[in-house]
Amino acid sequence: MNLPRLSRREWLTLTSAGVLGASQSGWLENLARSADVRRKAKSCILLWMSGGPSQMDTFDLKPGHKNGGPFKEIATSAPGLKISEHFPKIAKFGHRMAVVRSLNTKEGDHGRATHLMHTSYFPQSELHYPSLGSAVSKELSDKESELPSFVCISPYRQFSMAAFDSGFLGPQYAPLIIADNTNAYSSGNSNYDEALKVRDIDPPTRVTKKHWDSQLKLLGDLEKDFLSEHPDAPPHSHQAAYERAVRLMKSSARKAFDLQDEKPAVRDAYGRNIFGQGCLLARRLVEKGVSCVEIALTSDTKGFPGFPWDTHSDTFETVKRLSGMLDAGWSQLMIDLQDRGLLDSTLIVWMGEFGRTPQISGDSGRDHYPNAFSGVLAGGGIRGGQAIGKTSPDGTTIVDRPVSVPDFLATAYMALGIDPMKQNQSEGGRPIEVVDRMARPIEEIVG
């Protein structure tokens, strides 16, 4: 069935008339009921391409056109689905991927676009929206788990700190951030091992367990006394972080962060760089029940700073290097998840803040282009082996099936079995949907 896009006025009219039901899901309920519940994913891995990747050189090539550039297309395991020649390993999983080629926004600023892609909302001073990872954590996490439910690896947060935060959901759903701003940990630099460790996770060797436990108890008592006199948000945030850290320090599950347990050949297959090893860590964390892991590709093989996909010049050499890293890390992640029986229960999301201009500048660059770009969903909860949407032969316009950011994220949430129209309470008590209420999930992917 083809579902109509409701205007805000139509939505409110139907809601007031009782048509949409008490859950506020409305016509989404029919789509949710029609989806195969056996295909719902239980965890999410977000691959964030910091800087805005060129769709023309990754998942929506235009061979033969002057805008197309030098890259060639290759076939994937899905008939008719073609992607960049620099993704030969990812191409083997074409049948598990849904490539959305018609994403579009009106936001070409890195910071605002980063926030939009992570939350489905534009940033506002009066509301602090949660990121995708925090929303997934709230809905899918095991409250008794010893590990954090949301881990964010190597983010570049200077564009938008709020895009990587739990917002009004509260500190209990904030990510554990590791390898923060470690752009120097690139290929050939062994320090990425150190970067991917959780800091200060082990008790000091000079302190006995009895002494350590008594110190923790004393600190806990002091926290409680302070909270009784200061019940506002910052002290509670501090307490939540403290309790989470203590739980992790006492847990044997913290071994998940120790990549030295893996065979050298496995680590080599992922790529000896912080993105590749981050993908390996994501697999280990998902195995231990972590609900969401975000890995940002924030440095290329030459150690460039934190938004390498921002290719205003030298696009093709840079994208070729980045594609090699992405191909190794992402493909090996899917191989390992598949071998462990986890690919069907793990949704993988690939996206950046926007695309790049189809036109190529004089210095072989592509500039910001939110009008038409690509995102990918792969693994559990989706119908793979297809491309959604189509751009014109020159890549400048969408000619079929435009998809908004809320549409795309609503599709991801539905693949995870989360109602995208579920409401959470903001700081001021205002009910806010998980994604913008105008969202329409992509039925071809999750219906």
C-alpha positions as CSV (number, residue, x, y, z in Angstrom):
1,M,0.0,0.0,0.0
2,N,1.1,3.6,-0.6
3,L,0.6,5.7,2.5
4,P,-0.1,9.4,2.1
5,R,2.1,12.0,3.7
6,L,0.0,13.9,6.3
7,S,0.4,17.6,6.8
8,R,0.7,18.9,10.3
9,R,-2.9,20.2,10.2
10,E,-4.2,16.8,8.9
11,W,-2.2,15.0,11.6
12,L,-3.7,17.2,14.4
13,T,-7.2,16.9,12.9
14,L,-7.0,13.1,12.8
15,T,-5.5,13.0,16.3
16,S,-8.3,15.1,17.8
17,A,-10.9,13.0,16.1
18,G,-9.4,9.8,17.7
19,V,-8.5,8.3,14.3
20,L,-4.8,7.9,15.2
21,G,-5.4,6.1,18.5
22,A,-4.1,6.5,22.0
23,S,-0.5,5.6,21.0
24,Q,-0.2,8.5,18.7
25,S,1.1,6.1,16.0
26,G,-1.8,6.5,13.7
27,W,-1.3,5.0,10.3
28,L,2.1,3.8,11.4
29,E,0.3,1.2,13.5
30,N,-0.9,-0.5,10.3
31,L,2.6,-0.5,8.9
32,A,4.0,-1.8,12.2
33,R,1.5,-4.6,12.3
34,S,2.2,-5.6,8.7
35,A,6.0,-5.9,9.3
36,D,7.5,-9.3,10.1
37,V,8.2,-9.2,13.8
38,R,10.8,-11.9,13.4
39,R,12.9,-9.6,11.4
40,K,13.2,-6.9,14.1
41,A,16.8,-6.0,15.1
42,K,17.8,-5.9,18.7
43,S,20.9,-3.7,18.4
44,C,22.1,-0.9,16.2
45,I,25.6,0.0,14.8
46,L,25.8,3.5,13.4
47,L,28.7,4.2,11.0
48,W,29.0,8.0,10.9
49,M,31.0,9.6,8.1
50,S,32.1,12.8,9.5
51,G,32.2,15.7,7.0
52,G,29.6,14.6,4.5
53,P,30.5,11.8,2.1
54,S,30.1,12.2,-1.7
55,Q,27.1,10.1,-2.9
56,M,28.5,10.4,-6.5
57,D,31.6,8.5,-5.5
58,T,30.1,5.9,-3.1
59,F,26.5,4.7,-3.6
60,D,25.1,6.7,-6.4
61,L,27.6,6.9,-9.2
62,K,26.9,8.5,-12.6
63,P,29.3,6.8,-15.0
64,G,29.6,8.5,-18.4
65,H,28.4,11.9,-17.1
66,K,30.9,14.8,-16.7
67,N,29.8,15.0,-13.0
68,G,30.5,11.4,-12.5
69,G,34.2,11.6,-11.8
70,P,36.7,8.8,-12.5
71,F,35.3,6.0,-10.3
72,K,33.6,3.0,-11.9
73,E,30.5,1.0,-10.7
74,I,30.7,-2.6,-9.7
75,A,27.9,-5.1,-9.3
76,T,26.8,-6.3,-5.8
77,S,25.3,-9.6,-4.7
78,A,21.9,-8.0,-5.3
79,P,20.8,-8.0,-9.0
80,G,20.9,-4.5,-10.4
81,L,22.4,-2.8,-7.3
82,K,25.7,-1.2,-8.2
83,I,28.1,0.7,-6.0
84,S,31.6,2.1,-6.1
85,E,34.5,0.0,-7.4
86,H,36.3,0.8,-4.1
87,F,33.8,-1.2,-2.1
88,P,34.5,-4.7,-3.5
89,K,34.1,-6.4,-0.1
90,I,30.9,-4.5,0.9
91,A,29.5,-5.4,-2.5
92,K,29.3,-9.0,-1.4
93,F,26.6,-8.0,1.0
94,G,24.4,-6.1,-1.4
95,H,21.6,-8.5,-0.7
96,R,21.6,-7.3,2.9
97,M,21.6,-3.6,2.1
98,A,19.0,-1.0,1.3
99,V,20.6,2.0,-0.4
100,V,18.5,5.2,-0.1
101,R,19.6,7.5,-2.9
102,S,17.1,10.2,-2.4
103,L,17.8,11.7,1.0
104,N,17.4,15.4,1.1
105,T,17.4,18.3,3.5
106,K,17.7,22.1,3.4
107,E,20.6,22.1,5.8
108,G,24.1,22.5,4.5
109,D,25.9,23.6,7.7
110,H,28.0,20.9,9.3
111,G,26.8,21.5,12.9
112,R,23.1,21.8,12.2
113,A,23.2,18.9,9.8
114,T,25.0,16.7,12.2
115,H,22.4,17.4,14.8
116,L,19.5,16.8,12.3
117,M,20.9,13.5,11.1
118,H,21.4,12.2,14.7
119,T,18.1,13.4,16.1
120,S,15.7,14.1,13.2
121,Y,15.2,17.6,14.6
122,F,16.9,20.9,14.0
123,P,18.7,22.2,17.1
124,Q,16.8,24.5,19.4
125,S,17.9,26.4,22.4
126,E,14.9,25.5,24.5
127,L,14.9,21.7,23.7
128,H,17.7,19.2,24.0
129,Y,16.9,16.3,21.7
130,P,18.4,12.9,22.2
131,S,20.6,11.3,19.6
132,L,19.6,8.1,17.9
133,G,21.9,6.0,20.1
134,S,20.4,7.4,23.3
135,A,16.8,6.8,22.0
136,V,17.7,3.2,21.0
137,S,19.4,2.8,24.4
138,K,16.2,3.9,26.2
139,E,14.0,1.5,24.3
140,L,16.2,-1.6,23.9
141,S,18.7,-1.7,26.7
142,D,18.9,-4.2,29.5
143,K,18.8,-2.1,32.7
144,E,20.7,-4.8,34.5
145,S,23.6,-4.9,32.0
146,E,27.0,-4.3,33.4
147,L,28.1,-2.6,30.2
148,P,26.8,0.8,29.0
149,S,23.9,0.5,26.6
150,F,25.3,3.2,24.2
151,V,29.0,3.5,23.2
152,C,30.3,6.2,20.9
153,I,33.7,5.6,19.3
154,S,36.0,8.3,18.0
155,P,33.4,11.1,17.5
156,Y,34.2,14.5,16.1
157,R,32.0,16.6,18.3
158,Q,33.1,20.1,17.5
159,F,30.4,20.5,14.9
160,S,27.7,19.7,17.4
161,M,28.1,18.4,21.0
162,A,24.4,18.0,21.3
163,A,24.2,15.5,18.4
164,F,26.1,13.0,20.6
165,D,24.2,13.5,23.8
166,S,21.1,12.0,25.5
167,G,19.3,15.3,25.6
168,F,16.1,15.3,27.6
169,L,16.2,11.5,28.1
170,G,18.7,12.1,30.9
171,P,22.2,11.0,31.7
172,Q,21.4,7.4,32.2
173,Y,21.1,7.1,28.4
174,A,24.2,9.2,27.6
175,P,26.9,7.4,25.6
176,L,30.2,6.1,26.9
177,I,32.6,8.0,24.7
178,I,36.0,6.5,23.9
179,A,38.7,7.6,21.6
180,D,37.4,11.1,21.6
181,N,39.0,13.4,19.1
182,T,41.9,11.0,18.5
183,N,42.6,12.0,14.9
184,A,46.2,11.2,15.3
185,Y,45.5,7.5,15.8
186,S,45.5,6.6,12.1
187,S,46.9,3.7,10.1
188,G,50.4,2.8,11.1
189,N,50.2,4.4,14.6
190,S,49.8,1.7,17.2
191,N,48.4,4.2,19.7
192,Y,44.9,3.5,18.4
193,D,44.9,0.5,20.8
194,E,45.4,2.8,23.7
195,A,42.8,5.2,22.4
196,L,40.1,2.5,22.2
197,K,40.5,1.6,25.9
198,V,38.2,3.0,28.6
199,R,40.2,5.3,30.7
200,D,40.8,4.5,34.4
201,I,38.7,1.3,34.3
202,D,41.1,-0.6,36.6
203,P,41.5,0.1,40.3
204,P,45.0,1.4,41.3
205,T,47.4,-1.5,41.8
206,R,48.6,-0.1,45.1
207,V,45.1,-0.1,46.6
208,T,43.6,-3.3,48.1
209,K,40.1,-4.4,47.2
210,K,38.9,-3.8,50.7
211,H,40.3,-0.3,50.7
212,W,38.9,0.4,47.2
213,D,35.4,-0.8,48.2
214,S,35.4,1.4,51.3
215,Q,36.4,4.4,49.2
216,L,33.6,3.7,46.8
217,K,31.1,3.4,49.7
218,L,32.3,6.7,51.1
219,L,32.0,8.5,47.8
220,G,28.5,7.0,47.3
221,D,27.4,8.3,50.7
222,L,28.8,11.8,49.9
223,E,26.9,11.7,46.6
224,K,23.6,10.9,48.4
225,D,24.1,13.7,50.9
226,F,24.9,16.2,48.2
227,L,21.9,15.1,46.0
228,S,19.5,15.5,49.0
229,E,20.4,19.2,49.0
230,H,20.9,19.7,45.3
231,P,18.2,17.8,43.5
232,D,18.7,19.5,40.1
233,A,20.0,17.9,36.9
234,P,23.8,18.3,37.0
235,P,24.3,16.4,40.3
236,H,22.1,13.6,39.1
237,S,24.1,13.5,35.9
238,H,27.3,13.2,37.9
239,Q,25.8,10.5,40.0
240,A,24.6,8.5,37.0
241,A,28.1,8.7,35.4
242,Y,29.7,7.7,38.7
243,E,27.4,4.7,39.2
244,R,27.9,3.5,35.6
245,A,31.7,3.8,35.9
246,V,31.7,1.8,39.2
247,R,29.5,-0.9,37.7
248,L,31.8,-1.2,34.7
249,M,34.9,-1.3,36.8
250,K,33.5,-4.2,38.9
251,S,32.4,-6.1,35.8
252,S,34.1,-8.9,34.0
253,A,32.3,-7.8,30.9
254,R,34.8,-4.9,30.6
255,K,37.1,-7.4,28.9
256,A,35.0,-6.6,25.8
257,F,37.1,-3.5,25.4
258,D,40.4,-5.4,25.3
259,L,41.1,-6.0,21.6
260,Q,44.3,-7.9,22.5
261,D,42.1,-10.9,22.9
262,E,41.5,-11.0,19.1
263,K,43.8,-12.9,16.7
264,P,46.2,-10.7,14.7
265,A,44.6,-11.9,11.4
266,V,41.2,-10.8,12.5
267,R,42.5,-7.4,13.5
268,D,44.3,-7.1,10.2
269,A,41.1,-7.9,8.3
270,Y,39.2,-5.0,10.0
271,G,42.1,-2.6,9.1
272,R,44.8,-1.4,11.5
273,N,43.3,2.1,12.0
274,I,40.9,3.5,14.5
275,F,37.8,3.1,12.4
276,G,38.6,-0.6,11.5
277,Q,39.4,-1.4,15.1
278,G,36.3,0.5,16.2
279,C,34.2,-1.8,14.0
280,L,35.8,-4.8,15.7
281,L,35.1,-3.3,19.1
282,A,31.5,-2.7,18.0
283,R,31.1,-6.4,17.2
284,R,32.5,-7.4,20.6
285,L,30.1,-5.0,22.4
286,V,27.0,-6.1,20.4
287,E,28.0,-9.7,21.4
288,K,27.8,-8.6,25.0
289,G,24.4,-7.1,24.6
290,V,25.2,-3.4,24.1
291,S,22.1,-1.8,22.4
292,C,23.8,0.8,20.2
293,V,27.4,1.5,19.1
294,E,28.4,4.5,17.0
295,I,31.7,4.5,15.1
296,A,32.8,7.6,13.4
297,L,35.2,7.6,10.5
298,T,37.0,10.8,11.6
299,S,40.5,10.3,10.2
300,D,41.9,8.8,7.0
301,T,45.1,6.9,6.5
302,K,47.1,10.1,6.5
303,G,45.7,11.2,9.8
304,F,43.8,14.2,8.5
305,P,41.6,16.0,11.1
306,G,38.2,15.0,12.2
307,F,36.0,15.5,9.2
308,P,37.8,13.8,6.3
309,W,34.8,13.4,4.1
310,D,34.6,17.2,3.7
311,T,36.3,17.0,0.3
312,H,36.3,20.5,-1.0
313,S,39.5,19.6,-2.9
314,D,41.3,16.4,-3.9
315,T,38.0,14.5,-3.7
316,F,38.9,11.4,-5.6
317,E,42.2,10.5,-3.9
318,T,40.7,11.3,-0.5
319,V,37.5,9.3,-1.1
320,K,39.6,6.4,-2.5
321,R,41.6,6.2,0.8
322,L,38.5,6.6,3.0
323,S,36.6,4.0,0.9
324,G,39.4,1.5,1.5
325,M,39.1,1.9,5.2
326,L,35.3,1.7,5.1
327,D,35.3,-1.3,2.9
328,A,37.6,-3.3,5.2
329,G,36.0,-2.4,8.5
330,W,32.3,-2.5,7.4
331,S,32.6,-5.7,5.4
332,Q,34.5,-7.6,8.1
333,L,31.9,-6.4,10.7
334,M,29.2,-7.9,8.6
335,I,31.2,-11.1,8.1
336,D,31.7,-11.5,11.8
337,L,28.2,-10.7,12.7
338,Q,26.9,-13.2,10.1
339,D,29.3,-15.9,11.3
340,R,28.0,-15.4,14.9
341,G,24.4,-15.4,14.0
342,L,24.1,-11.7,14.9
343,L,23.6,-10.0,11.5
344,D,19.8,-10.7,11.5
345,S,19.5,-9.0,14.9
346,T,21.8,-6.1,14.2
347,L,20.8,-3.0,12.2
348,I,23.7,-1.1,10.6
349,V,23.2,2.5,9.6
350,W,25.6,4.3,7.3
351,M,25.2,8.1,6.9
352,G,26.9,11.5,7.1
353,E,25.6,15.0,7.5
354,F,24.8,15.6,3.8
355,G,26.2,14.8,0.4
356,R,28.5,16.6,-2.0
357,T,27.8,18.7,-5.1
358,P,27.5,16.7,-8.4
359,Q,29.6,19.4,-10.1
360,I,33.3,19.0,-9.7
361,S,35.3,22.2,-8.9
362,G,38.5,23.2,-10.5
363,D,40.6,21.7,-7.7
364,S,38.8,18.3,-8.0
365,G,36.6,19.1,-5.1
366,R,32.9,18.7,-4.3
367,D,31.1,21.1,-1.9
368,H,28.2,20.7,0.5
369,Y,25.1,19.4,-1.1
370,P,22.0,18.6,1.0
371,N,19.6,18.5,-2.0
372,A,20.2,14.8,-2.9
373,F,22.4,12.3,-1.2
374,S,22.6,8.7,0.0
375,G,22.3,6.7,3.2
376,V,22.3,3.0,3.8
377,L,20.6,0.5,6.0
378,A,21.9,-3.0,6.3
379,G,21.4,-6.2,8.3
380,G,18.6,-7.0,10.6
381,G,15.1,-5.6,10.4
382,I,15.2,-4.6,6.7
383,R,14.5,-5.9,3.2
384,G,17.9,-5.7,1.6
385,G,19.0,-6.0,-2.0
386,Q,17.4,-2.8,-3.2
387,A,17.9,0.9,-4.0
388,I,15.3,3.4,-2.8
389,G,14.8,6.6,-4.8
390,K,16.5,7.9,-7.9
391,T,18.5,11.0,-8.8
392,S,18.7,12.6,-12.3
393,P,21.5,11.5,-14.7
394,D,23.6,14.5,-13.6
395,G,22.9,13.8,-9.9
396,T,21.5,17.3,-9.2
397,T,17.9,16.5,-8.5
398,I,15.7,13.7,-7.1
399,V,13.4,12.3,-9.8
400,D,11.8,9.5,-7.7
401,R,10.9,8.8,-4.1
402,P,12.3,11.7,-2.1
403,V,13.2,10.7,1.5
404,S,13.5,13.2,4.4
405,V,15.8,12.7,7.3
406,P,12.9,11.9,9.7
407,D,11.7,9.3,7.1
408,F,15.1,7.7,7.1
409,L,15.5,7.6,10.8
410,A,11.9,6.5,11.3
411,T,12.7,3.5,9.1
412,A,15.7,2.7,11.2
413,Y,13.6,2.8,14.4
414,M,10.9,0.6,12.9
415,A,13.6,-1.9,11.8
416,L,14.5,-2.0,15.5
417,G,11.0,-2.5,16.6
418,I,10.7,1.0,18.0
419,D,7.6,3.1,17.4
420,P,9.0,6.3,15.9
421,M,5.9,8.2,17.1
422,K,6.3,7.2,20.7
423,Q,6.5,10.3,22.9
424,N,9.0,11.1,25.6
425,Q,8.8,14.0,28.0
426,S,11.1,16.9,27.4
427,E,12.7,18.9,30.3
428,G,9.6,21.2,30.4
429,G,7.1,18.3,30.3
430,R,6.3,18.7,26.6
431,P,5.7,15.4,24.8
432,I,8.2,14.9,21.9
433,E,8.0,12.1,19.4
434,V,11.1,10.0,18.8
435,V,11.3,11.4,15.3
436,D,9.5,14.4,13.8
437,R,5.8,13.6,13.6
438,M,5.8,14.3,9.8
439,A,8.0,11.2,9.3
440,R,6.9,8.5,6.9
441,P,8.9,5.2,7.2
442,I,10.0,3.7,4.0
443,E,7.6,0.8,3.5
444,E,9.7,-0.9,0.9
445,I,12.4,-1.5,3.5
446,V,10.4,-2.4,6.6
447,G,6.9,-3.1,5.4
